[in-house]
Amino acid sequence: MTGTTGKENRLHALANMISAQLDAAPPRPKLRLIRRDDLVVEPQGMDAATKDLHYRIIRDLSRMYALGWLVRQETEHVGGSMERLGDEELRTLRKKMDQARECLVEGIAFDDAGLVRQRGEQ
């Protein structure tokens, strides 16, 4: 019978040791249910890869269709650097480049399409 008491004492000692360890451990985080609405994140603007893609496409269109004048016109207010354009300005430039390419393909004058601005016009 002494063997059983010894085992019980060791089990109690082990249980007390585990209990002490759990009491000393940091508290567990409180969990909460997350709804689908909680996961919606507002867009923060274009990421670097998307911007880089726009830059490359604009440069390609500029070389292929001789549209460097349009890039210079649209970046004049930022010192001629596409990389200094804001997200919306970059999207607008890309759309204008696509529009200019279509004008060339369809034989429409850039002036008639409203792509050429007068000097000093923003």
Biopython code that builds the backbone (N, CA, C, O; Angstrom):
import numpy as np
from Bio.PDB.StructureBuilder import StructureBuilder

atoms = [
    (1, "MET", "N", (0.808, -1.185, 0.000)),
    (1, "MET", "CA", (0.000, 0.000, 0.000)),
    (1, "MET", "C", (0.857, 1.257, 0.000)),
    (1, "MET", "O", (0.439, 2.312, -0.476)),
    (2, "THR", "N", (2.058, 1.126, 0.540)),
    (2, "THR", "CA", (2.925, 2.294, 0.567)),
    (2, "THR", "C", (3.268, 2.722, -0.847)),
    (2, "THR", "O", (3.458, 3.913, -1.096)),
    (3, "GLY", "N", (3.352, 1.792, -1.770)),
    (3, "GLY", "CA", (3.675, 2.130, -3.152)),
    (3, "GLY", "C", (2.605, 3.024, -3.768)),
    (3, "GLY", "O", (2.909, 3.946, -4.524)),
    (4, "THR", "N", (1.366, 2.743, -3.438)),
    (4, "THR", "CA", (0.272, 3.538, -3.979)),
    (4, "THR", "C", (0.311, 4.948, -3.409)),
    (4, "THR", "O", (0.104, 5.918, -4.138)),
    (5, "THR", "N", (0.572, 5.066, -2.123)),
    (5, "THR", "CA", (0.644, 6.373, -1.501)),
    (5, "THR", "C", (1.800, 7.159, -2.087)),
    (5, "THR", "O", (1.675, 8.362, -2.317)),
    (6, "GLY", "N", (2.916, 6.504, -2.329)),
    (6, "GLY", "CA", (4.064, 7.173, -2.931)),
    (6, "GLY", "C", (3.727, 7.686, -4.338)),
    (6, "GLY", "O", (4.114, 8.791, -4.718)),
    (7, "LYS", "N", (2.995, 6.855, -5.105)),
    (7, "LYS", "CA", (2.590, 7.261, -6.457)),
    (7, "LYS", "C", (1.621, 8.428, -6.378)),
    (7, "LYS", "O", (1.704, 9.370, -7.167)),
    (8, "GLU", "N", (0.708, 8.364, -5.430)),
    (8, "GLU", "CA", (-0.270, 9.449, -5.277)),
    (8, "GLU", "C", (0.441, 10.744, -4.892)),
    (8, "GLU", "O", (0.120, 11.819, -5.396)),
    (9, "ASN", "N", (1.418, 10.619, -3.985)),
    (9, "ASN", "CA", (2.163, 11.815, -3.574)),
    (9, "ASN", "C", (2.913, 12.412, -4.768)),
    (9, "ASN", "O", (2.937, 13.629, -4.952)),
    (10, "ARG", "N", (3.519, 11.549, -5.568)),
    (10, "ARG", "CA", (4.236, 12.049, -6.743)),
    (10, "ARG", "C", (3.285, 12.674, -7.752)),
    (10, "ARG", "O", (3.619, 13.685, -8.370)),
    (11, "LEU", "N", (2.109, 12.090, -7.926)),
    (11, "LEU", "CA", (1.114, 12.658, -8.839)),
    (11, "LEU", "C", (0.632, 14.012, -8.342)),
    (11, "LEU", "O", (0.490, 14.951, -9.127)),
    (12, "HIS", "N", (0.377, 14.118, -7.025)),
    (12, "HIS", "CA", (-0.046, 15.400, -6.448)),
    (12, "HIS", "C", (1.067, 16.439, -6.614)),
    (12, "HIS", "O", (0.803, 17.596, -6.941)),
    (13, "ALA", "N", (2.299, 16.017, -6.389)),
    (13, "ALA", "CA", (3.421, 16.942, -6.537)),
    (13, "ALA", "C", (3.538, 17.403, -7.990)),
    (13, "ALA", "O", (3.769, 18.582, -8.257)),
    (14, "LEU", "N", (3.379, 16.471, -8.921)),
    (14, "LEU", "CA", (3.426, 16.807, -10.349)),
    (14, "LEU", "C", (2.274, 17.736, -10.721)),
    (14, "LEU", "O", (2.473, 18.707, -11.452)),
    (15, "ALA", "N", (1.079, 17.448, -10.227)),
    (15, "ALA", "CA", (-0.090, 18.294, -10.499)),
    (15, "ALA", "C", (0.137, 19.695, -9.935)),
    (15, "ALA", "O", (-0.196, 20.684, -10.589)),
    (16, "ASN", "N", (0.700, 19.791, -8.726)),
    (16, "ASN", "CA", (0.978, 21.098, -8.131)),
    (16, "ASN", "C", (2.024, 21.852, -8.940)),
    (16, "ASN", "O", (1.921, 23.068, -9.104)),
    (17, "MET", "N", (3.024, 21.148, -9.445)),
    (17, "MET", "CA", (4.061, 21.774, -10.245)),
    (17, "MET", "C", (3.468, 22.309, -11.571)),
    (17, "MET", "O", (3.781, 23.423, -11.990)),
    (18, "ILE", "N", (2.633, 21.519, -12.203)),
    (18, "ILE", "CA", (1.987, 21.945, -13.450)),
    (18, "ILE", "C", (1.083, 23.143, -13.187)),
    (18, "ILE", "O", (1.069, 24.096, -13.966)),
    (19, "SER", "N", (0.339, 23.096, -12.108)),
    (19, "SER", "CA", (-0.555, 24.201, -11.736)),
    (19, "SER", "C", (0.242, 25.489, -11.506)),
    (19, "SER", "O", (-0.168, 26.567, -11.937)),
    (20, "ALA", "N", (1.383, 25.365, -10.825)),
    (20, "ALA", "CA", (2.218, 26.533, -10.566)),
    (20, "ALA", "C", (2.759, 27.099, -11.880)),
    (20, "ALA", "O", (2.824, 28.317, -12.052)),
    (21, "GLN", "N", (3.144, 26.226, -12.797)),
    (21, "GLN", "CA", (3.646, 26.668, -14.098)),
    (21, "GLN", "C", (2.554, 27.404, -14.883)),
    (21, "GLN", "O", (2.816, 28.432, -15.507)),
    (22, "LEU", "N", (1.326, 26.867, -14.845)),
    (22, "LEU", "CA", (0.220, 27.506, -15.554)),
    (22, "LEU", "C", (-0.122, 28.856, -14.942)),
    (22, "LEU", "O", (-0.462, 29.795, -15.661)),
    (23, "ASP", "N", (-0.035, 28.959, -13.631)),
    (23, "ASP", "CA", (-0.324, 30.230, -12.960)),
    (23, "ASP", "C", (0.737, 31.277, -13.318)),
    (23, "ASP", "O", (0.425, 32.464, -13.414)),
    (24, "ALA", "N", (1.968, 30.851, -13.512)),
    (24, "ALA", "CA", (3.057, 31.771, -13.819)),
    (24, "ALA", "C", (3.062, 32.166, -15.303)),
    (24, "ALA", "O", (3.659, 33.181, -15.665)),
    (25, "ALA", "N", (2.415, 31.390, -16.149)),
    (25, "ALA", "CA", (2.401, 31.659, -17.593)),
    (25, "ALA", "C", (1.601, 32.934, -17.882)),
    (25, "ALA", "O", (0.688, 33.277, -17.131)),
    (26, "PRO", "N", (1.945, 33.638, -18.973)),
    (26, "PRO", "CA", (1.176, 34.830, -19.336)),
    (26, "PRO", "C", (-0.266, 34.446, -19.661)),
    (26, "PRO", "O", (-0.536, 33.321, -20.082)),
    (27, "PRO", "N", (-1.176, 35.377, -19.465)),
    (27, "PRO", "CA", (-2.578, 35.041, -19.722)),
    (27, "PRO", "C", (-2.806, 34.743, -21.200)),
    (27, "PRO", "O", (-2.138, 35.305, -22.068)),
    (28, "ARG", "N", (-3.722, 33.884, -21.466)),
    (28, "ARG", "CA", (-4.056, 33.532, -22.840)),
    (28, "ARG", "C", (-4.829, 34.685, -23.479)),
    (28, "ARG", "O", (-5.590, 35.369, -22.795)),
    (29, "PRO", "N", (-4.650, 34.900, -24.740)),
    (29, "PRO", "CA", (-5.368, 36.001, -25.390)),
    (29, "PRO", "C", (-6.868, 35.734, -25.408)),
    (29, "PRO", "O", (-7.312, 34.590, -25.506)),
    (30, "LYS", "N", (-7.633, 36.809, -25.311)),
    (30, "LYS", "CA", (-9.085, 36.678, -25.388)),
    (30, "LYS", "C", (-9.448, 36.602, -26.863)),
    (30, "LYS", "O", (-9.050, 37.457, -27.654)),
    (31, "LEU", "N", (-10.185, 35.600, -27.216)),
    (31, "LEU", "CA", (-10.575, 35.403, -28.607)),
    (31, "LEU", "C", (-11.952, 36.009, -28.843)),
    (31, "LEU", "O", (-12.803, 36.037, -27.954)),
    (32, "ARG", "N", (-12.143, 36.491, -30.059)),
    (32, "ARG", "CA", (-13.458, 37.022, -30.413)),
    (32, "ARG", "C", (-13.790, 36.588, -31.828)),
    (32, "ARG", "O", (-12.901, 36.269, -32.618)),
    (33, "LEU", "N", (-15.045, 36.581, -32.132)),
    (33, "LEU", "CA", (-15.516, 36.200, -33.448)),
    (33, "LEU", "C", (-15.308, 37.362, -34.409)),
    (33, "LEU", "O", (-15.669, 38.497, -34.098)),
    (34, "ILE", "N", (-14.732, 37.091, -35.566)),
    (34, "ILE", "CA", (-14.485, 38.130, -36.564)),
    (34, "ILE", "C", (-15.525, 37.978, -37.665)),
    (34, "ILE", "O", (-15.731, 36.890, -38.202)),
    (35, "ARG", "N", (-16.170, 39.083, -37.987)),
    (35, "ARG", "CA", (-17.163, 39.088, -39.061)),
    (35, "ARG", "C", (-16.478, 39.448, -40.376)),
    (35, "ARG", "O", (-15.366, 39.977, -40.384)),
    (36, "ARG", "N", (-17.142, 39.159, -41.468)),
    (36, "ARG", "CA", (-16.612, 39.466, -42.791)),
    (36, "ARG", "C", (-16.351, 40.968, -42.932)),
    (36, "ARG", "O", (-15.366, 41.368, -43.553)),
    (37, "ASP", "N", (-17.228, 41.804, -42.356)),
    (37, "ASP", "CA", (-17.055, 43.257, -42.435)),
    (37, "ASP", "C", (-15.762, 43.712, -41.769)),
    (37, "ASP", "O", (-15.172, 44.714, -42.173)),
    (38, "ASP", "N", (-15.314, 42.970, -40.738)),
    (38, "ASP", "CA", (-14.076, 43.329, -40.050)),
    (38, "ASP", "C", (-12.856, 43.134, -40.938)),
    (38, "ASP", "O", (-11.805, 43.722, -40.684)),
    (39, "LEU", "N", (-12.983, 42.319, -41.969)),
    (39, "LEU", "CA", (-11.846, 41.994, -42.828)),
    (39, "LEU", "C", (-11.692, 42.954, -44.000)),
    (39, "LEU", "O", (-10.669, 42.922, -44.684)),
    (40, "VAL", "N", (-12.673, 43.799, -44.247)),
    (40, "VAL", "CA", (-12.602, 44.735, -45.370)),
    (40, "VAL", "C", (-11.550, 45.792, -45.068)),
    (40, "VAL", "O", (-11.604, 46.471, -44.043)),
    (41, "VAL", "N", (-10.599, 45.918, -45.975)),
    (41, "VAL", "CA", (-9.519, 46.884, -45.812)),
    (41, "VAL", "C", (-9.640, 47.924, -46.910)),
    (41, "VAL", "O", (-9.791, 47.584, -48.084)),
    (42, "GLU", "N", (-9.576, 49.175, -46.534)),
    (42, "GLU", "CA", (-9.628, 50.257, -47.512)),
    (42, "GLU", "C", (-8.342, 50.246, -48.338)),
    (42, "GLU", "O", (-7.256, 50.066, -47.786)),
    (43, "PRO", "N", (-8.451, 50.437, -49.647)),
    (43, "PRO", "CA", (-7.232, 50.459, -50.463)),
    (43, "PRO", "C", (-6.326, 51.614, -50.054)),
    (43, "PRO", "O", (-6.791, 52.726, -49.803)),
    (44, "GLN", "N", (-5.040, 51.339, -49.989)),
    (44, "GLN", "CA", (-4.059, 52.336, -49.581)),
    (44, "GLN", "C", (-3.335, 52.944, -50.777)),
    (44, "GLN", "O", (-2.370, 53.687, -50.602)),
    (45, "GLY", "N", (-3.782, 52.643, -51.966)),
    (45, "GLY", "CA", (-3.095, 53.139, -53.157)),
    (45, "GLY", "C", (-2.412, 51.988, -53.879)),
    (45, "GLY", "O", (-2.515, 50.829, -53.477)),
    (46, "MET", "N", (-1.730, 52.327, -54.929)),
    (46, "MET", "CA", (-1.056, 51.297, -55.726)),
    (46, "MET", "C", (0.159, 50.745, -54.990)),
    (46, "MET", "O", (0.896, 51.484, -54.337)),
    (47, "ASP", "N", (0.350, 49.453, -55.105)),
    (47, "ASP", "CA", (1.565, 48.876, -54.534)),
    (47, "ASP", "C", (2.714, 49.067, -55.530)),
    (47, "ASP", "O", (2.497, 49.471, -56.672)),
    (48, "ALA", "N", (3.900, 48.780, -55.094)),
    (48, "ALA", "CA", (5.102, 49.033, -55.905)),
    (48, "ALA", "C", (5.088, 48.255, -57.218)),
    (48, "ALA", "O", (5.510, 48.775, -58.251)),
    (49, "ALA", "N", (4.611, 47.028, -57.184)),
    (49, "ALA", "CA", (4.597, 46.216, -58.407)),
    (49, "ALA", "C", (3.635, 46.790, -59.443)),
    (49, "ALA", "O", (3.935, 46.799, -60.636)),
    (50, "THR", "N", (2.486, 47.267, -58.990)),
    (50, "THR", "CA", (1.510, 47.848, -59.908)),
    (50, "THR", "C", (2.047, 49.141, -60.510)),
    (50, "THR", "O", (1.905, 49.379, -61.710)),
    (51, "LYS", "N", (2.666, 49.976, -59.674)),
    (51, "LYS", "CA", (3.258, 51.213, -60.192)),
    (51, "LYS", "C", (4.333, 50.897, -61.222)),
    (51, "LYS", "O", (4.385, 51.522, -62.281)),
    (52, "ASP", "N", (5.180, 49.939, -60.919)),
    (52, "ASP", "CA", (6.252, 49.562, -61.836)),
    (52, "ASP", "C", (5.682, 49.087, -63.166)),
    (52, "ASP", "O", (6.231, 49.399, -64.223)),
    (53, "LEU", "N", (4.598, 48.344, -63.123)),
    (53, "LEU", "CA", (3.951, 47.882, -64.347)),
    (53, "LEU", "C", (3.457, 49.077, -65.170)),
    (53, "LEU", "O", (3.658, 49.118, -66.384)),
    (54, "HIS", "N", (2.815, 50.042, -64.520)),
    (54, "HIS", "CA", (2.357, 51.247, -65.226)),
    (54, "HIS", "C", (3.544, 51.992, -65.849)),
    (54, "HIS", "O", (3.476, 52.414, -67.003)),
    (55, "TYR", "N", (4.628, 52.152, -65.083)),
    (55, "TYR", "CA", (5.809, 52.847, -65.615)),
    (55, "TYR", "C", (6.327, 52.155, -66.871)),
    (55, "TYR", "O", (6.625, 52.808, -67.872)),
    (56, "ARG", "N", (6.431, 50.830, -66.811)),
    (56, "ARG", "CA", (6.971, 50.092, -67.960)),
    (56, "ARG", "C", (6.065, 50.198, -69.182)),
    (56, "ARG", "O", (6.545, 50.369, -70.303)),
    (57, "ILE", "N", (4.750, 50.096, -68.962)),
    (57, "ILE", "CA", (3.812, 50.186, -70.089)),
    (57, "ILE", "C", (3.855, 51.580, -70.699)),
    (57, "ILE", "O", (3.861, 51.724, -71.922)),
    (58, "ILE", "N", (3.886, 52.604, -69.856)),
    (58, "ILE", "CA", (3.959, 53.982, -70.356)),
    (58, "ILE", "C", (5.239, 54.183, -71.157)),
    (58, "ILE", "O", (5.206, 54.791, -72.227)),
    (59, "ARG", "N", (6.358, 53.685, -70.660)),
    (59, "ARG", "CA", (7.628, 53.816, -71.397)),
    (59, "ARG", "C", (7.579, 53.067, -72.721)),
    (59, "ARG", "O", (8.065, 53.561, -73.739)),
    (60, "ASP", "N", (6.988, 51.868, -72.707)),
    (60, "ASP", "CA", (6.861, 51.096, -73.946)),
    (60, "ASP", "C", (6.020, 51.848, -74.976)),
    (60, "ASP", "O", (6.410, 51.969, -76.137)),
    (61, "LEU", "N", (4.870, 52.349, -74.544)),
    (61, "LEU", "CA", (4.003, 53.087, -75.467)),
    (61, "LEU", "C", (4.706, 54.344, -75.979)),
    (61, "LEU", "O", (4.569, 54.715, -77.145)),
    (62, "SER", "N", (5.457, 54.989, -75.095)),
    (62, "SER", "CA", (6.191, 56.191, -75.478)),
    (62, "SER", "C", (7.199, 55.886, -76.587)),
    (62, "SER", "O", (7.311, 56.642, -77.552)),
    (63, "ARG", "N", (7.927, 54.785, -76.451)),
    (63, "ARG", "CA", (8.924, 54.397, -77.460)),
    (63, "ARG", "C", (8.248, 53.905, -78.741)),
    (63, "ARG", "O", (8.619, 54.322, -79.838)),
    (64, "MET", "N", (7.268, 53.029, -78.607)),
    (64, "MET", "CA", (6.658, 52.397, -79.772)),
    (64, "MET", "C", (5.870, 53.383, -80.633)),
    (64, "MET", "O", (5.841, 53.252, -81.856)),
    (65, "TYR", "N", (5.231, 54.365, -80.001)),
    (65, "TYR", "CA", (4.354, 55.278, -80.734)),
    (65, "TYR", "C", (4.828, 56.729, -80.699)),
    (65, "TYR", "O", (4.067, 57.633, -81.043)),
    (66, "ALA", "N", (6.067, 56.960, -80.290)),
    (66, "ALA", "CA", (6.646, 58.321, -80.232)),
    (66, "ALA", "C", (5.750, 59.265, -79.425)),
    (66, "ALA", "O", (5.395, 60.348, -79.890)),
    (67, "LEU", "N", (5.390, 58.836, -78.207)),
    (67, "LEU", "CA", (4.501, 59.631, -77.356)),
    (67, "LEU", "C", (5.235, 60.283, -76.192)),
    (67, "LEU", "O", (4.628, 60.623, -75.177)),
    (68, "GLY", "N", (6.548, 60.455, -76.346)),
    (68, "GLY", "CA", (7.326, 61.101, -75.293)),
    (68, "GLY", "C", (6.821, 62.505, -74.981)),
    (68, "GLY", "O", (6.885, 62.955, -73.838)),
    (69, "TRP", "N", (6.320, 63.190, -76.001)),
    (69, "TRP", "CA", (5.781, 64.539, -75.791)),
    (69, "TRP", "C", (4.625, 64.534, -74.805)),
    (69, "TRP", "O", (4.478, 65.464, -74.013)),
    (70, "LEU", "N", (3.787, 63.469, -74.850)),
    (70, "LEU", "CA", (2.639, 63.378, -73.952)),
    (70, "LEU", "C", (3.098, 63.130, -72.513)),
    (70, "LEU", "O", (2.539, 63.694, -71.572)),
    (71, "VAL", "N", (4.111, 62.288, -72.351)),
    (71, "VAL", "CA", (4.662, 62.027, -71.014)),
    (71, "VAL", "C", (5.248, 63.318, -70.448)),
    (71, "VAL", "O", (5.009, 63.652, -69.288)),
    (72, "ARG", "N", (6.017, 64.047, -71.267)),
    (72, "ARG", "CA", (6.596, 65.318, -70.801)),
    (72, "ARG", "C", (5.505, 66.314, -70.422)),
    (72, "ARG", "O", (5.607, 66.998, -69.404)),
    (73, "GLN", "N", (4.466, 66.391, -71.245)),
    (73, "GLN", "CA", (3.366, 67.326, -70.977)),
    (73, "GLN", "C", (2.674, 66.994, -69.653)),
    (73, "GLN", "O", (2.357, 67.895, -68.877)),
    (74, "GLU", "N", (2.444, 65.722, -69.398)),
    (74, "GLU", "CA", (1.694, 65.305, -68.206)),
    (74, "GLU", "C", (2.550, 65.259, -66.945)),
    (74, "GLU", "O", (2.018, 65.184, -65.837)),
    (75, "THR", "N", (3.871, 65.303, -67.103)),
    (75, "THR", "CA", (4.750, 65.269, -65.925)),
    (75, "THR", "C", (5.483, 66.590, -65.713)),
    (75, "THR", "O", (6.359, 66.687, -64.854)),
    (76, "GLU", "N", (5.131, 67.581, -66.479)),
    (76, "GLU", "CA", (5.802, 68.879, -66.397)),
    (76, "GLU", "C", (5.729, 69.466, -64.981)),
    (76, "GLU", "O", (6.705, 70.041, -64.499)),
    (77, "HIS", "N", (4.594, 69.325, -64.325)),
    (77, "HIS", "CA", (4.399, 69.914, -62.990)),
    (77, "HIS", "C", (5.184, 69.195, -61.893)),
    (77, "HIS", "O", (5.287, 69.706, -60.777)),
    (78, "VAL", "N", (5.738, 68.019, -62.192)),
    (78, "VAL", "CA", (6.556, 67.289, -61.202)),
    (78, "VAL", "C", (7.993, 67.136, -61.686)),
    (78, "VAL", "O", (8.686, 66.185, -61.322)),
    (79, "GLY", "N", (8.422, 68.063, -62.492)),
    (79, "GLY", "CA", (9.808, 68.053, -62.960)),
    (79, "GLY", "C", (10.098, 67.011, -64.016)),
    (79, "GLY", "O", (11.254, 66.636, -64.212)),
    (80, "GLY", "N", (9.060, 66.531, -64.709)),
    (80, "GLY", "CA", (9.271, 65.572, -65.787)),
    (80, "GLY", "C", (9.504, 64.145, -65.342)),
    (80, "GLY", "O", (9.915, 63.315, -66.153)),
    (81, "SER", "N", (9.256, 63.833, -64.089)),
    (81, "SER", "CA", (9.511, 62.489, -63.566)),
    (81, "SER", "C", (8.202, 61.754, -63.286)),
    (81, "SER", "O", (7.428, 62.155, -62.417)),
    (82, "MET", "N", (7.966, 60.683, -64.024)),
    (82, "MET", "CA", (6.765, 59.864, -63.809)),
    (82, "MET", "C", (6.680, 59.340, -62.393)),
    (82, "MET", "O", (5.594, 59.225, -61.823)),
    (83, "GLU", "N", (7.836, 59.022, -61.827)),
    (83, "GLU", "CA", (7.879, 58.413, -60.503)),
    (83, "GLU", "C", (7.371, 59.354, -59.411)),
    (83, "GLU", "O", (7.078, 58.910, -58.301)),
    (84, "ARG", "N", (7.266, 60.629, -59.713)),
    (84, "ARG", "CA", (6.777, 61.596, -58.730)),
    (84, "ARG", "C", (5.278, 61.858, -58.862)),
    (84, "ARG", "O", (4.717, 62.646, -58.101)),
    (85, "LEU", "N", (4.632, 61.207, -59.818)),
    (85, "LEU", "CA", (3.187, 61.347, -59.977)),
    (85, "LEU", "C", (2.464, 60.588, -58.870)),
    (85, "LEU", "O", (2.944, 59.558, -58.398)),
    (86, "GLY", "N", (1.316, 61.098, -58.464)),
    (86, "GLY", "CA", (0.467, 60.382, -57.525)),
    (86, "GLY", "C", (-0.215, 59.214, -58.235)),
    (86, "GLY", "O", (-0.153, 59.107, -59.460)),
    (87, "ASP", "N", (-0.858, 58.352, -57.475)),
    (87, "ASP", "CA", (-1.504, 57.168, -58.052)),
    (87, "ASP", "C", (-2.529, 57.545, -59.119)),
    (87, "ASP", "O", (-2.528, 56.981, -60.213)),
    (88, "GLU", "N", (-3.399, 58.495, -58.799)),
    (88, "GLU", "CA", (-4.444, 58.870, -59.748)),
    (88, "GLU", "C", (-3.847, 59.539, -60.987)),
    (88, "GLU", "O", (-4.321, 59.313, -62.101)),
    (89, "GLU", "N", (-2.821, 60.352, -60.803)),
    (89, "GLU", "CA", (-2.157, 60.987, -61.947)),
    (89, "GLU", "C", (-1.498, 59.944, -62.843)),
    (89, "GLU", "O", (-1.506, 60.076, -64.067)),
    (90, "LEU", "N", (-0.929, 58.910, -62.234)),
    (90, "LEU", "CA", (-0.297, 57.840, -63.007)),
    (90, "LEU", "C", (-1.347, 57.070, -63.808)),
    (90, "LEU", "O", (-1.128, 56.750, -64.976)),
    (91, "ARG", "N", (-2.479, 56.775, -63.184)),
    (91, "ARG", "CA", (-3.567, 56.094, -63.897)),
    (91, "ARG", "C", (-4.057, 56.949, -65.066)),
    (91, "ARG", "O", (-4.309, 56.442, -66.159)),
    (92, "THR", "N", (-4.187, 58.257, -64.818)),
    (92, "THR", "CA", (-4.650, 59.167, -65.863)),
    (92, "THR", "C", (-3.661, 59.198, -67.025)),
    (92, "THR", "O", (-4.070, 59.167, -68.185)),
    (93, "LEU", "N", (-2.371, 59.258, -66.725)),
    (93, "LEU", "CA", (-1.354, 59.243, -67.772)),
    (93, "LEU", "C", (-1.445, 57.962, -68.583)),
    (93, "LEU", "O", (-1.370, 57.995, -69.812)),
    (94, "ARG", "N", (-1.602, 56.850, -67.913)),
    (94, "ARG", "CA", (-1.711, 55.562, -68.614)),
    (94, "ARG", "C", (-2.929, 55.557, -69.542)),
    (94, "ARG", "O", (-2.849, 55.067, -70.669)),
    (95, "LYS", "N", (-4.053, 56.101, -69.073)),
    (95, "LYS", "CA", (-5.259, 56.161, -69.918)),
    (95, "LYS", "C", (-5.025, 57.070, -71.122)),
    (95, "LYS", "O", (-5.447, 56.755, -72.235)),
    (96, "LYS", "N", (-4.352, 58.196, -70.895)),
    (96, "LYS", "CA", (-4.075, 59.113, -72.001)),
    (96, "LYS", "C", (-3.129, 58.476, -73.017)),
    (96, "LYS", "O", (-3.266, 58.695, -74.220)),
    (97, "MET", "N", (-2.175, 57.692, -72.534)),
    (97, "MET", "CA", (-1.254, 56.996, -73.440)),
    (97, "MET", "C", (-2.028, 55.992, -74.297)),
    (97, "MET", "O", (-1.796, 55.888, -75.501)),
    (98, "ASP", "N", (-2.941, 55.259, -73.676)),
    (98, "ASP", "CA", (-3.764, 54.308, -74.433)),
    (98, "ASP", "C", (-4.637, 55.036, -75.449)),
    (98, "ASP", "O", (-4.800, 54.581, -76.581)),
    (99, "GLN", "N", (-5.198, 56.170, -75.032)),
    (99, "GLN", "CA", (-6.027, 56.972, -75.929)),
    (99, "GLN", "C", (-5.199, 57.499, -77.100)),
    (99, "GLN", "O", (-5.662, 57.487, -78.241)),
    (100, "ALA", "N", (-3.988, 57.959, -76.827)),
    (100, "ALA", "CA", (-3.110, 58.469, -77.886)),
    (100, "ALA", "C", (-2.741, 57.358, -78.865)),
    (100, "ALA", "O", (-2.687, 57.587, -80.073)),
    (101, "ARG", "N", (-2.490, 56.176, -78.355)),
    (101, "ARG", "CA", (-2.188, 55.035, -79.233)),
    (101, "ARG", "C", (-3.368, 54.738, -80.147)),
    (101, "ARG", "O", (-3.194, 54.479, -81.338)),
    (102, "GLU", "N", (-4.578, 54.776, -79.577)),
    (102, "GLU", "CA", (-5.773, 54.543, -80.385)),
    (102, "GLU", "C", (-5.939, 55.632, -81.448)),
    (102, "GLU", "O", (-6.352, 55.352, -82.573)),
    (103, "CYS", "N", (-5.618, 56.862, -81.087)),
    (103, "CYS", "CA", (-5.692, 57.967, -82.058)),
    (103, "CYS", "C", (-4.771, 57.695, -83.249)),
    (103, "CYS", "O", (-5.156, 57.891, -84.401)),
    (104, "LEU", "N", (-3.556, 57.241, -82.956)),
    (104, "LEU", "CA", (-2.603, 56.951, -84.036)),
    (104, "LEU", "C", (-3.116, 55.826, -84.928)),
    (104, "LEU", "O", (-3.030, 55.905, -86.153)),
    (105, "VAL", "N", (-3.643, 54.793, -84.310)),
    (105, "VAL", "CA", (-4.140, 53.644, -85.072)),
    (105, "VAL", "C", (-5.336, 54.040, -85.935)),
    (105, "VAL", "O", (-5.460, 53.593, -87.075)),
    (106, "GLU", "N", (-6.215, 54.881, -85.388)),
    (106, "GLU", "CA", (-7.448, 55.254, -86.096)),
    (106, "GLU", "C", (-7.306, 56.520, -86.935)),
    (106, "GLU", "O", (-8.246, 56.906, -87.630)),
    (107, "GLY", "N", (-6.147, 57.170, -86.880)),
    (107, "GLY", "CA", (-5.924, 58.362, -87.693)),
    (107, "GLY", "C", (-6.603, 59.614, -87.161)),
    (107, "GLY", "O", (-6.954, 60.500, -87.940)),
    (108, "ILE", "N", (-6.793, 59.703, -85.875)),
    (108, "ILE", "CA", (-7.422, 60.872, -85.249)),
    (108, "ILE", "C", (-6.317, 61.783, -84.735)),
    (108, "ILE", "O", (-5.362, 61.316, -84.115)),
    (109, "ALA", "N", (-6.445, 63.081, -84.991)),
    (109, "ALA", "CA", (-5.437, 64.048, -84.544)),
    (109, "ALA", "C", (-5.470, 64.157, -83.019)),
    (109, "ALA", "O", (-6.536, 64.112, -82.404)),
    (110, "PHE", "N", (-4.284, 64.300, -82.421)),
    (110, "PHE", "CA", (-4.195, 64.433, -80.961)),
    (110, "PHE", "C", (-4.962, 65.665, -80.469)),
    (110, "PHE", "O", (-5.589, 65.629, -79.410)),
    (111, "ASP", "N", (-4.906, 66.747, -81.239)),
    (111, "ASP", "CA", (-5.640, 67.966, -80.878)),
    (111, "ASP", "C", (-7.141, 67.693, -80.837)),
    (111, "ASP", "O", (-7.835, 68.132, -79.920)),
    (112, "ASP", "N", (-7.634, 66.969, -81.832)),
    (112, "ASP", "CA", (-9.066, 66.658, -81.894)),
    (112, "ASP", "C", (-9.509, 65.773, -80.733)),
    (112, "ASP", "O", (-10.658, 65.841, -80.299)),
    (113, "ALA", "N", (-8.605, 64.951, -80.237)),
    (113, "ALA", "CA", (-8.920, 64.061, -79.117)),
    (113, "ALA", "C", (-8.770, 64.772, -77.772)),
    (113, "ALA", "O", (-9.103, 64.209, -76.730)),
    (114, "GLY", "N", (-8.272, 65.998, -77.796)),
    (114, "GLY", "CA", (-8.114, 66.762, -76.552)),
    (114, "GLY", "C", (-6.903, 66.370, -75.744)),
    (114, "GLY", "O", (-6.857, 66.605, -74.537)),
    (115, "LEU", "N", (-5.915, 65.772, -76.397)),
    (115, "LEU", "CA", (-4.717, 65.337, -75.678)),
    (115, "LEU", "C", (-3.650, 66.422, -75.580)),
    (115, "LEU", "O", (-2.830, 66.396, -74.663)),
    (116, "VAL", "N", (-3.648, 67.367, -76.504)),
    (116, "VAL", "CA", (-2.620, 68.410, -76.498)),
    (116, "VAL", "C", (-3.137, 69.605, -75.696)),
    (116, "VAL", "O", (-4.200, 70.157, -75.980)),
    (117, "ARG", "N", (-2.364, 69.978, -74.704)),
    (117, "ARG", "CA", (-2.711, 71.142, -73.888)),
    (117, "ARG", "C", (-1.907, 72.345, -74.360)),
    (117, "ARG", "O", (-0.791, 72.211, -74.863)),
    (118, "GLN", "N", (-2.494, 73.512, -74.188)),
    (118, "GLN", "CA", (-1.757, 74.733, -74.469)),
    (118, "GLN", "C", (-0.728, 74.937, -73.371)),
    (118, "GLN", "O", (-0.950, 74.524, -72.233)),
    (119, "ARG", "N", (0.348, 75.542, -73.683)),
    (119, "ARG", "CA", (1.421, 75.781, -72.709)),
    (119, "ARG", "C", (0.882, 76.524, -71.481)),
    (119, "ARG", "O", (0.154, 77.507, -71.624)),
    (120, "GLY", "N", (1.232, 76.062, -70.284)),
    (120, "GLY", "CA", (0.796, 76.695, -69.043)),
    (120, "GLY", "C", (-0.580, 76.226, -68.587)),
    (120, "GLY", "O", (-1.020, 76.610, -67.504)),
    (121, "GLU", "N", (-1.260, 75.427, -69.362)),
    (121, "GLU", "CA", (-2.585, 74.893, -69.006)),
    (121, "GLU", "C", (-2.406, 73.645, -68.177)),
    (121, "GLU", "O", (-1.574, 72.804, -68.517)),
    (122, "GLN", "N", (-3.150, 73.495, -67.110)),
    (122, "GLN", "CA", (-3.044, 72.274, -66.299)),
    (122, "GLN", "C", (-4.299, 71.490, -66.368)),
    (122, "GLN", "O", (-4.400, 70.431, -65.750)),
]
sb = StructureBuilder()
sb.init_structure("model")
sb.init_model(0)
sb.init_chain("A")
sb.init_seg("    ")
for serial, (resi, resn, name, xyz) in enumerate(atoms, 1):
    if name == "N":
        sb.init_residue(resn, " ", resi, " ")
    sb.init_atom(name, np.array(xyz, "f"), 0.0, 1.0, " ", f" {name:<3s}", serial, name[0])
structure = sb.get_structure()
